[in-house]
């Protein structure tokens, strides 16, 4: 693993170093108390500029939805993958995040010769990124393809939570808090207890105070 702290142009540097196909990879949903963790991998055409592209956390929901369509239309290749809550409990969240990232890379219809991974971790206890890669701290604010991946991962997870899980378990009001540990979410846990989509390893403090 090689880690870059302050790159100027990551994709350009990779191309200059001999890479011909570079993908950005990011995940979403590591922090919530429920549901899967998602990851996306995106290969953008060299030197493509997408107006408004940014770290998904710095964008509104409407901006993310618009950019989701732009990225999926203009990317050379893209892929989204997820690891379910039960597997997060069976392993750990870091391993699940890394597994989702590698699954997203594997889902691309082109094999990248370099992957730009958001963050400073490329392996967990039961999973590792296996393609040549560079870890980039704060990568979703430094790399176009990582920013694009952050948007696809975030939008995909939010859609799944609001359109599927919220309808399956309406009592928890997942659409309002997306599974994060808000007061509303804990109030619903106190009232109804956990559902099959809750990550029990994330609820140990809640269980202890019951």
C-alpha atoms as an extended CHARMM CRD file, in Angstrom:
* protein
*
       210  EXT
         1         1  UNK       CA              0.0000000000        0.0000000000        0.0000000000  PROA      1               0.0000000000
         2         2  UNK       CA              1.1620000000        3.5120000000       -0.8200000000  PROA      2               0.0000000000
         3         3  UNK       CA             -0.5270000000        6.4960000000        0.8000000000  PROA      3               0.0000000000
         4         4  UNK       CA             -0.7080000000       10.0030000000       -0.6480000000  PROA      4               0.0000000000
         5         5  UNK       CA             -1.4820000000       12.9220000000        1.6670000000  PROA      5               0.0000000000
         6         6  UNK       CA             -1.4860000000       15.9540000000       -0.6260000000  PROA      6               0.0000000000
         7         7  UNK       CA             -1.7530000000       14.9450000000       -4.2860000000  PROA      7               0.0000000000
         8         8  UNK       CA             -2.1680000000       17.6420000000       -6.9460000000  PROA      8               0.0000000000
         9         9  UNK       CA             -3.8650000000       15.6040000000       -9.6500000000  PROA      9               0.0000000000
        10        10  UNK       CA             -4.1500000000       11.9480000000       -8.7470000000  PROA      10              0.0000000000
        11        11  UNK       CA             -5.5170000000       10.6070000000      -11.9900000000  PROA      11              0.0000000000
        12        12  UNK       CA             -3.0000000000       12.6080000000      -14.0520000000  PROA      12              0.0000000000
        13        13  UNK       CA             -0.1760000000       11.3390000000      -11.8410000000  PROA      13              0.0000000000
        14        14  UNK       CA             -1.3310000000        7.7590000000      -12.3770000000  PROA      14              0.0000000000
        15        15  UNK       CA             -1.4860000000        8.2380000000      -16.1470000000  PROA      15              0.0000000000
        16        16  UNK       CA              1.9740000000        9.8220000000      -16.0960000000  PROA      16              0.0000000000
        17        17  UNK       CA              3.2220000000        6.8080000000      -14.1630000000  PROA      17              0.0000000000
        18        18  UNK       CA              2.0430000000        4.4290000000      -16.8890000000  PROA      18              0.0000000000
        19        19  UNK       CA             -1.4890000000        3.5460000000      -15.7930000000  PROA      19              0.0000000000
        20        20  UNK       CA             -3.9970000000        3.3380000000      -18.6150000000  PROA      20              0.0000000000
        21        21  UNK       CA             -7.1770000000        2.7040000000      -16.6050000000  PROA      21              0.0000000000
        22        22  UNK       CA             -7.7330000000        4.3160000000      -13.1910000000  PROA      22              0.0000000000
        23        23  UNK       CA            -10.7590000000        3.8770000000      -10.9560000000  PROA      23              0.0000000000
        24        24  UNK       CA            -11.8230000000        5.7520000000       -7.8560000000  PROA      24              0.0000000000
        25        25  UNK       CA            -13.3950000000        3.8330000000       -4.9700000000  PROA      25              0.0000000000
        26        26  UNK       CA            -15.3700000000        4.9990000000       -1.9430000000  PROA      26              0.0000000000
        27        27  UNK       CA            -17.9100000000        3.6270000000        0.5030000000  PROA      27              0.0000000000
        28        28  UNK       CA            -21.0040000000        4.8690000000        2.2940000000  PROA      28              0.0000000000
        29        29  UNK       CA            -22.8710000000        3.6880000000        5.3590000000  PROA      29              0.0000000000
        30        30  UNK       CA            -20.0850000000        2.6610000000        7.7140000000  PROA      30              0.0000000000
        31        31  UNK       CA            -21.5710000000        4.5950000000       10.6370000000  PROA      31              0.0000000000
        32        32  UNK       CA            -25.3120000000        3.7730000000       10.7420000000  PROA      32              0.0000000000
        33        33  UNK       CA            -26.7790000000        1.3070000000       13.2100000000  PROA      33              0.0000000000
        34        34  UNK       CA            -28.5300000000       -0.6890000000       10.5030000000  PROA      34              0.0000000000
        35        35  UNK       CA            -28.4710000000       -1.8290000000        6.9140000000  PROA      35              0.0000000000
        36        36  UNK       CA            -25.6600000000       -2.6880000000        4.5270000000  PROA      36              0.0000000000
        37        37  UNK       CA            -22.4860000000       -0.7860000000        3.8120000000  PROA      37              0.0000000000
        38        38  UNK       CA            -22.1880000000        0.2560000000        0.1690000000  PROA      38              0.0000000000
        39        39  UNK       CA            -19.1890000000        0.9340000000       -2.0580000000  PROA      39              0.0000000000
        40        40  UNK       CA            -18.7860000000        2.1800000000       -5.6010000000  PROA      40              0.0000000000
        41        41  UNK       CA            -15.9870000000        2.1130000000       -8.1630000000  PROA      41              0.0000000000
        42        42  UNK       CA            -15.9050000000        4.5830000000      -11.0600000000  PROA      42              0.0000000000
        43        43  UNK       CA            -13.6930000000        4.9240000000      -14.1270000000  PROA      43              0.0000000000
        44        44  UNK       CA            -14.0020000000        8.3760000000      -15.6610000000  PROA      44              0.0000000000
        45        45  UNK       CA            -12.7200000000        9.3340000000      -19.1240000000  PROA      45              0.0000000000
        46        46  UNK       CA             -9.3040000000       11.0100000000      -18.8520000000  PROA      46              0.0000000000
        47        47  UNK       CA             -9.5000000000       14.7620000000      -18.2500000000  PROA      47              0.0000000000
        48        48  UNK       CA            -13.3050000000       14.7450000000      -17.9950000000  PROA      48              0.0000000000
        49        49  UNK       CA            -14.6230000000       17.6420000000      -15.9160000000  PROA      49              0.0000000000
        50        50  UNK       CA            -18.0420000000       17.1960000000      -14.2830000000  PROA      50              0.0000000000
        51        51  UNK       CA            -19.3520000000       20.5120000000      -13.0130000000  PROA      51              0.0000000000
        52        52  UNK       CA            -20.3030000000       20.4530000000       -9.3460000000  PROA      52              0.0000000000
        53        53  UNK       CA            -18.5730000000       17.1570000000       -8.5900000000  PROA      53              0.0000000000
        54        54  UNK       CA            -17.5070000000       17.0680000000       -4.9580000000  PROA      54              0.0000000000
        55        55  UNK       CA            -17.3520000000       14.9560000000       -1.8390000000  PROA      55              0.0000000000
        56        56  UNK       CA            -20.8980000000       13.5950000000       -1.4310000000  PROA      56              0.0000000000
        57        57  UNK       CA            -21.0390000000       14.8110000000        2.1860000000  PROA      57              0.0000000000
        58        58  UNK       CA            -20.6830000000       18.4150000000        0.9670000000  PROA      58              0.0000000000
        59        59  UNK       CA            -23.6190000000       18.1510000000       -1.4460000000  PROA      59              0.0000000000
        60        60  UNK       CA            -27.3480000000       18.3340000000       -0.9150000000  PROA      60              0.0000000000
        61        61  UNK       CA            -29.5310000000       15.3200000000       -1.6100000000  PROA      61              0.0000000000
        62        62  UNK       CA            -30.8260000000       16.9980000000       -4.7720000000  PROA      62              0.0000000000
        63        63  UNK       CA            -27.2890000000       17.7220000000       -5.9820000000  PROA      63              0.0000000000
        64        64  UNK       CA            -26.2420000000       14.1310000000       -5.3160000000  PROA      64              0.0000000000
        65        65  UNK       CA            -29.2170000000       12.7690000000       -7.2390000000  PROA      65              0.0000000000
        66        66  UNK       CA            -28.4370000000       15.0030000000      -10.2350000000  PROA      66              0.0000000000
        67        67  UNK       CA            -24.7390000000       14.0930000000      -10.1890000000  PROA      67              0.0000000000
        68        68  UNK       CA            -25.6130000000       10.3910000000       -9.8610000000  PROA      68              0.0000000000
        69        69  UNK       CA            -27.2680000000       10.5840000000      -13.2680000000  PROA      69              0.0000000000
        70        70  UNK       CA            -24.3930000000       12.5470000000      -14.7670000000  PROA      70              0.0000000000
        71        71  UNK       CA            -21.7430000000       10.1600000000      -13.4570000000  PROA      71              0.0000000000
        72        72  UNK       CA            -23.5510000000        7.0080000000      -14.5550000000  PROA      72              0.0000000000
        73        73  UNK       CA            -24.1090000000        8.4910000000      -18.0220000000  PROA      73              0.0000000000
        74        74  UNK       CA            -20.5990000000        9.8180000000      -18.5950000000  PROA      74              0.0000000000
        75        75  UNK       CA            -18.3700000000        7.3170000000      -16.8000000000  PROA      75              0.0000000000
        76        76  UNK       CA            -16.4570000000        4.7910000000      -18.8740000000  PROA      76              0.0000000000
        77        77  UNK       CA            -17.4690000000        2.1850000000      -16.2870000000  PROA      77              0.0000000000
        78        78  UNK       CA            -19.0620000000        2.1010000000      -12.8490000000  PROA      78              0.0000000000
        79        79  UNK       CA            -20.1320000000       -0.4700000000      -10.3040000000  PROA      79              0.0000000000
        80        80  UNK       CA            -21.9080000000       -0.4920000000       -6.9420000000  PROA      80              0.0000000000
        81        81  UNK       CA            -21.7110000000       -3.2770000000       -4.3570000000  PROA      81              0.0000000000
        82        82  UNK       CA            -22.8660000000       -3.8350000000       -0.7970000000  PROA      82              0.0000000000
        83        83  UNK       CA            -22.1940000000       -6.0240000000        2.2280000000  PROA      83              0.0000000000
        84        84  UNK       CA            -25.2000000000       -6.8400000000        4.3820000000  PROA      84              0.0000000000
        85        85  UNK       CA            -25.7260000000       -6.0760000000        8.0620000000  PROA      85              0.0000000000
        86        86  UNK       CA            -25.4840000000       -9.7170000000        9.0890000000  PROA      86              0.0000000000
        87        87  UNK       CA            -22.0200000000       -9.9770000000        7.5440000000  PROA      87              0.0000000000
        88        88  UNK       CA            -20.9220000000       -6.7950000000        9.2890000000  PROA      88              0.0000000000
        89        89  UNK       CA            -21.8920000000       -8.4850000000       12.5600000000  PROA      89              0.0000000000
        90        90  UNK       CA            -20.1760000000      -11.7350000000       11.5570000000  PROA      90              0.0000000000
        91        91  UNK       CA            -16.8910000000       -9.9950000000       10.7280000000  PROA      91              0.0000000000
        92        92  UNK       CA            -16.3820000000       -6.2980000000       11.4990000000  PROA      92              0.0000000000
        93        93  UNK       CA            -17.1930000000       -3.0010000000        9.8210000000  PROA      93              0.0000000000
        94        94  UNK       CA            -13.6710000000       -2.4460000000        8.4690000000  PROA      94              0.0000000000
        95        95  UNK       CA            -13.6130000000       -5.8520000000        6.7830000000  PROA      95              0.0000000000
        96        96  UNK       CA            -17.1060000000       -5.2190000000        5.4040000000  PROA      96              0.0000000000
        97        97  UNK       CA            -16.0760000000       -1.8160000000        4.0070000000  PROA      97              0.0000000000
        98        98  UNK       CA            -12.9950000000       -3.2790000000        2.3310000000  PROA      98              0.0000000000
        99        99  UNK       CA            -14.9390000000       -6.2420000000        0.9560000000  PROA      99              0.0000000000
       100       100  UNK       CA            -17.5740000000       -3.9110000000       -0.5150000000  PROA      100             0.0000000000
       101       101  UNK       CA            -14.8350000000       -1.8400000000       -2.1710000000  PROA      101             0.0000000000
       102       102  UNK       CA            -13.2110000000       -4.8940000000       -3.7440000000  PROA      102             0.0000000000
       103       103  UNK       CA            -16.6120000000       -6.1990000000       -4.8800000000  PROA      103             0.0000000000
       104       104  UNK       CA            -17.2750000000       -2.8650000000       -6.5500000000  PROA      104             0.0000000000
       105       105  UNK       CA            -13.9270000000       -3.0170000000       -8.3480000000  PROA      105             0.0000000000
       106       106  UNK       CA            -14.6330000000       -6.6070000000       -9.4040000000  PROA      106             0.0000000000
       107       107  UNK       CA            -17.9960000000       -5.4780000000      -10.7950000000  PROA      107             0.0000000000
       108       108  UNK       CA            -16.4570000000       -3.0900000000      -13.3090000000  PROA      108             0.0000000000
       109       109  UNK       CA            -16.6040000000       -4.2470000000      -16.9180000000  PROA      109             0.0000000000
       110       110  UNK       CA            -13.0470000000       -2.9670000000      -17.3630000000  PROA      110             0.0000000000
       111       111  UNK       CA            -10.1300000000       -4.0880000000      -15.2340000000  PROA      111             0.0000000000
       112       112  UNK       CA             -8.3320000000       -1.0410000000      -13.7820000000  PROA      112             0.0000000000
       113       113  UNK       CA             -4.5700000000       -1.1420000000      -13.4900000000  PROA      113             0.0000000000
       114       114  UNK       CA             -4.7320000000        1.3440000000      -10.6190000000  PROA      114             0.0000000000
       115       115  UNK       CA             -7.3860000000        2.0280000000       -7.9890000000  PROA      115             0.0000000000
       116       116  UNK       CA             -7.5780000000        5.1750000000       -5.8720000000  PROA      116             0.0000000000
       117       117  UNK       CA             -9.0450000000        4.1750000000       -2.5050000000  PROA      117             0.0000000000
       118       118  UNK       CA            -10.5640000000        6.7660000000       -0.2050000000  PROA      118             0.0000000000
       119       119  UNK       CA             -9.0750000000        6.6540000000        3.2870000000  PROA      119             0.0000000000
       120       120  UNK       CA             -5.9760000000        5.1170000000        4.8050000000  PROA      120             0.0000000000
       121       121  UNK       CA             -7.0250000000        1.4650000000        5.1040000000  PROA      121             0.0000000000
       122       122  UNK       CA             -6.8600000000       -1.2090000000        2.4440000000  PROA      122             0.0000000000
       123       123  UNK       CA             -7.4230000000       -4.3720000000        4.4880000000  PROA      123             0.0000000000
       124       124  UNK       CA             -9.3430000000       -5.7340000000        7.4070000000  PROA      124             0.0000000000
       125       125  UNK       CA             -9.2560000000       -9.0340000000        9.2820000000  PROA      125             0.0000000000
       126       126  UNK       CA            -11.1560000000      -10.9070000000        6.5600000000  PROA      126             0.0000000000
       127       127  UNK       CA            -10.8450000000       -8.7610000000        3.4320000000  PROA      127             0.0000000000
       128       128  UNK       CA             -8.2970000000       -6.7840000000        1.4300000000  PROA      128             0.0000000000
       129       129  UNK       CA             -8.0820000000       -4.6920000000       -1.7220000000  PROA      129             0.0000000000
       130       130  UNK       CA             -6.2680000000       -6.9680000000       -4.1460000000  PROA      130             0.0000000000
       131       131  UNK       CA             -5.7230000000       -4.7400000000       -7.1820000000  PROA      131             0.0000000000
       132       132  UNK       CA             -2.8220000000       -2.2510000000       -7.4160000000  PROA      132             0.0000000000
       133       133  UNK       CA             -3.9620000000        0.7870000000       -5.4870000000  PROA      133             0.0000000000
       134       134  UNK       CA             -3.1610000000        3.9730000000       -3.6430000000  PROA      134             0.0000000000
       135       135  UNK       CA             -4.9140000000        4.9970000000       -0.4190000000  PROA      135             0.0000000000
       136       136  UNK       CA             -5.8170000000        8.6800000000       -0.3540000000  PROA      136             0.0000000000
       137       137  UNK       CA             -6.7510000000       10.3900000000        2.9080000000  PROA      137             0.0000000000
       138       138  UNK       CA             -9.7000000000       12.6660000000        2.1800000000  PROA      138             0.0000000000
       139       139  UNK       CA             -9.7480000000       11.3070000000       -1.3490000000  PROA      139             0.0000000000
       140       140  UNK       CA            -13.3450000000       12.2940000000       -2.0530000000  PROA      140             0.0000000000
       141       141  UNK       CA            -12.1880000000       15.8950000000       -1.9450000000  PROA      141             0.0000000000
       142       142  UNK       CA             -8.9990000000       15.3400000000       -3.9500000000  PROA      142             0.0000000000
       143       143  UNK       CA             -9.8740000000       12.9710000000       -6.7800000000  PROA      143             0.0000000000
       144       144  UNK       CA            -12.6230000000       13.2840000000       -9.4000000000  PROA      144             0.0000000000
       145       145  UNK       CA            -13.1610000000        9.5500000000       -9.6420000000  PROA      145             0.0000000000
       146       146  UNK       CA            -13.2570000000        9.0430000000       -5.8710000000  PROA      146             0.0000000000
       147       147  UNK       CA            -15.7620000000       11.9090000000       -5.5600000000  PROA      147             0.0000000000
       148       148  UNK       CA            -17.8670000000       10.2840000000       -8.2670000000  PROA      148             0.0000000000
       149       149  UNK       CA            -17.7090000000        6.9470000000       -6.4260000000  PROA      149             0.0000000000
       150       150  UNK       CA            -18.7130000000        8.6310000000       -3.1530000000  PROA      150             0.0000000000
       151       151  UNK       CA            -21.8510000000        9.9720000000       -4.8210000000  PROA      151             0.0000000000
       152       152  UNK       CA            -22.8420000000        6.6250000000       -6.3360000000  PROA      152             0.0000000000
       153       153  UNK       CA            -22.3090000000        4.8080000000       -3.0390000000  PROA      153             0.0000000000
       154       154  UNK       CA            -24.2050000000        7.3910000000       -0.9770000000  PROA      154             0.0000000000
       155       155  UNK       CA            -27.1650000000        7.6990000000       -3.3510000000  PROA      155             0.0000000000
       156       156  UNK       CA            -27.4240000000        3.9340000000       -3.8010000000  PROA      156             0.0000000000
       157       157  UNK       CA            -27.5180000000        3.3020000000       -0.0700000000  PROA      157             0.0000000000
       158       158  UNK       CA            -29.9650000000        6.1220000000        0.6220000000  PROA      158             0.0000000000
       159       159  UNK       CA            -32.3040000000        4.8080000000       -2.0760000000  PROA      159             0.0000000000
       160       160  UNK       CA            -32.1710000000        1.2920000000       -0.6560000000  PROA      160             0.0000000000
       161       161  UNK       CA            -32.8550000000        2.5040000000        2.8640000000  PROA      161             0.0000000000
       162       162  UNK       CA            -35.7460000000        4.7840000000        1.8730000000  PROA      162             0.0000000000
       163       163  UNK       CA            -37.3130000000        2.7130000000       -0.8930000000  PROA      163             0.0000000000
       164       164  UNK       CA            -36.8470000000       -0.7980000000        0.5130000000  PROA      164             0.0000000000
       165       165  UNK       CA            -35.9780000000       -0.9240000000        4.2150000000  PROA      165             0.0000000000
       166       166  UNK       CA            -38.2570000000        1.9340000000        5.2580000000  PROA      166             0.0000000000
       167       167  UNK       CA            -41.1930000000        0.1520000000        3.6160000000  PROA      167             0.0000000000
       168       168  UNK       CA            -40.2920000000       -3.1750000000        5.1920000000  PROA      168             0.0000000000
       169       169  UNK       CA            -39.9080000000       -1.6950000000        8.6760000000  PROA      169             0.0000000000
       170       170  UNK       CA            -41.9390000000        1.5560000000        8.7190000000  PROA      170             0.0000000000
       171       171  UNK       CA            -42.0240000000        1.7400000000       12.5140000000  PROA      171             0.0000000000
       172       172  UNK       CA            -38.3510000000        2.8060000000       12.6370000000  PROA      172             0.0000000000
       173       173  UNK       CA            -38.7680000000        5.7200000000       10.1830000000  PROA      173             0.0000000000
       174       174  UNK       CA            -35.5140000000        4.8270000000        8.4280000000  PROA      174             0.0000000000
       175       175  UNK       CA            -36.1960000000        7.3080000000        5.6240000000  PROA      175             0.0000000000
       176       176  UNK       CA            -35.8630000000       10.1690000000        8.0930000000  PROA      176             0.0000000000
       177       177  UNK       CA            -32.5180000000        9.2550000000        9.6560000000  PROA      177             0.0000000000
       178       178  UNK       CA            -31.0030000000        6.7430000000        7.1770000000  PROA      178             0.0000000000
       179       179  UNK       CA            -30.1320000000        4.4410000000       10.0590000000  PROA      179             0.0000000000
       180       180  UNK       CA            -27.8160000000        6.7880000000       11.9400000000  PROA      180             0.0000000000
       181       181  UNK       CA            -27.8870000000        6.9420000000       15.7250000000  PROA      181             0.0000000000
       182       182  UNK       CA            -30.2570000000        9.8790000000       16.0920000000  PROA      182             0.0000000000
       183       183  UNK       CA            -32.5410000000       10.4310000000       19.0640000000  PROA      183             0.0000000000
       184       184  UNK       CA            -35.4980000000        9.3970000000       16.9100000000  PROA      184             0.0000000000
       185       185  UNK       CA            -33.7960000000        6.1540000000       15.9330000000  PROA      185             0.0000000000
       186       186  UNK       CA            -32.9430000000        5.2760000000       19.5260000000  PROA      186             0.0000000000
       187       187  UNK       CA            -36.4700000000        6.1480000000       20.5960000000  PROA      187             0.0000000000
       188       188  UNK       CA            -37.8120000000        3.6920000000       18.0220000000  PROA      188             0.0000000000
       189       189  UNK       CA            -35.3400000000        1.0540000000       19.1910000000  PROA      189             0.0000000000
       190       190  UNK       CA            -36.5170000000        1.5590000000       22.7450000000  PROA      190             0.0000000000
       191       191  UNK       CA            -40.1210000000        1.1360000000       21.6210000000  PROA      191             0.0000000000
       192       192  UNK       CA            -39.8180000000       -1.7380000000       19.1470000000  PROA      192             0.0000000000
       193       193  UNK       CA            -36.4490000000       -3.3670000000       19.7340000000  PROA      193             0.0000000000
       194       194  UNK       CA            -34.0960000000       -4.1910000000       16.8460000000  PROA      194             0.0000000000
       195       195  UNK       CA            -35.1650000000       -5.6320000000       13.4950000000  PROA      195             0.0000000000
       196       196  UNK       CA            -33.2100000000       -8.0750000000       11.2960000000  PROA      196             0.0000000000
       197       197  UNK       CA            -31.5140000000       -5.1500000000        9.5390000000  PROA      197             0.0000000000
       198       198  UNK       CA            -29.9390000000       -3.7650000000       12.6900000000  PROA      198             0.0000000000
       199       199  UNK       CA            -26.2290000000       -4.3070000000       13.2610000000  PROA      199             0.0000000000
       200       200  UNK       CA            -26.2200000000       -5.8770000000       16.6960000000  PROA      200             0.0000000000
       201       201  UNK       CA            -22.5060000000       -5.2230000000       17.1470000000  PROA      201             0.0000000000
       202       202  UNK       CA            -23.3560000000       -1.5130000000       16.8760000000  PROA      202             0.0000000000
       203       203  UNK       CA            -26.0200000000       -1.7360000000       19.6000000000  PROA      203             0.0000000000
       204       204  UNK       CA            -23.9810000000       -3.0140000000       22.5330000000  PROA      204             0.0000000000
       205       205  UNK       CA            -24.1830000000        0.2590000000       24.4790000000  PROA      205             0.0000000000
       206       206  UNK       CA            -27.8990000000        0.5010000000       23.7730000000  PROA      206             0.0000000000
       207       207  UNK       CA            -28.4010000000       -3.0810000000       24.9710000000  PROA      207             0.0000000000
       208       208  UNK       CA            -26.3190000000       -2.4540000000       28.0820000000  PROA      208             0.0000000000
       209       209  UNK       CA            -28.4400000000        0.5050000000       29.1920000000  PROA      209             0.0000000000
       210       210  UNK       CA            -31.6650000000       -1.4340000000       28.6980000000  PROA      210             0.0000000000
